[in-house]
Amino acid sequence: MSKIIIRKIVKSDIDRGFLESLDSLSKASDLDKKNARSILDEILKNPDHVIFVAVRVSQVIGSATLLIERKFIHKGGKVGHIEDVVVSKECQGRGIGEKIIKRALEYAGRHGCYKTILDCDDDVRPFYEKIGFVRHSNGMRYNH
Ligand SMILES: CC(C)(COP(=O)(O)OP(=O)(O)OC[C@H]1O[C@@H](n2cnc3c(N)ncnc32)[C@H](O)[C@@H]1OP(=O)(O)O)[C@@H](O)C(=O)NCCC(=O)NCCS
């Protein structure tokens, strides 16, 4: 398999399969590209909202979002939140997901987070446990 690069998202990734790669998590490729670019513009203005992409021969084949939250408790500490972890179906099972998560964790640690948390379904728990996550508390959701 060709070399995989993990890096922060750039605007041209919208035309390099980013939305299509998200489809393996939830349909995103039907989003209008103009709309997608304007969403990404907004995200890129926030240094605490980071999207990491896995790229192989100029095509995005996976990604994860890291949000860094500043708190008053824990001495004004920071918490990392990982969201929207995905690897394109045809590239799964080759260590790419693990590489993306490790990159996000390294970034969160370097930017002062004392912990990083995420929600996941039971079927992907082993994936996160292999990386070092431990089960903690219950995920709760309110539908608006
Ligand atoms: C979950 C997902 C991101 C994992 O990415 P991936 O690139 O396929 O995973 P990796 O190849 O890096 O796997 C790393 C290890 O975790 C294991 N693993 C991966 N997915 C697993 C799963 N669903 N159940 C059990 N183990 C899993 C792998 O076997 C591998 O173990 P090994 O090192 O002993 O071989 C990917 O399967 C995916 O995109 N799934 C659909 C979307 C999704 O469910 N995202 C998670 C939302 S919380």
The ligand as a Gaussian input file, in Angstrom:
#p B3LYP/6-31G(d) Opt

LIG

0 1
 C      -13.544000       2.159000      13.443000
 C      -12.592000       2.520000      12.318000
 C      -12.308000       4.021000      12.330000
 C      -11.266000       1.764000      12.552000
 O      -10.338000       2.157000      11.559000
 P       -9.395000       1.068000      10.886000
 O       -8.390000       1.767000      10.065000
 O      -10.253000       0.052000      10.203000
 O       -8.739000       0.398000      12.166000
 P       -7.228000      -0.098000      12.332000
 O       -6.878000      -0.930000      11.144000
 O       -6.357000       1.057000      12.636000
 O       -7.385000      -1.021000      13.600000
 C       -6.494000      -0.985000      14.692000
 C       -6.797000      -2.194000      15.545000
 O       -8.146000      -2.141000      16.008000
 C       -8.860000      -3.302000      15.574000
 N      -10.209000      -2.914000      15.172000
 C      -10.555000      -1.986000      14.259000
 N      -11.887000      -1.883000      14.172000
 C      -12.390000      -2.790000      15.038000
 C      -13.702000      -3.180000      15.399000
 N      -14.778000      -2.609000      14.865000
 N      -13.841000      -4.151000      16.342000
 C      -12.754000      -4.735000      16.886000
 N      -11.472000      -4.411000      16.584000
 C      -11.303000      -3.452000      15.682000
 C       -8.083000      -3.832000      14.391000
 O       -8.295000      -5.217000      14.214000
 C       -6.657000      -3.506000      14.779000
 O       -6.177000      -4.469000      15.674000
 P       -4.707000      -5.126000      15.488000
 O       -3.739000      -3.981000      15.667000
 O       -4.629000      -6.138000      16.558000
 O       -4.689000      -5.663000      14.110000
 C      -13.126000       2.082000      10.927000
 O      -13.393000       0.716000      10.954000
 C      -14.375000       2.833000      10.487000
 O      -14.281000       3.885000       9.868000
 N      -15.575000       2.294000      10.803000
 C      -16.835000       2.933000      10.367000
 C      -17.096000       4.244000      11.080000
 C      -17.044000       4.106000      12.603000
 O      -17.636000       3.199000      13.187000
 N      -16.309000       5.037000      13.237000
 C      -16.165000       5.076000      14.686000
 C      -17.116000       6.058000      15.260000
 S      -16.954000       6.137000      17.035000

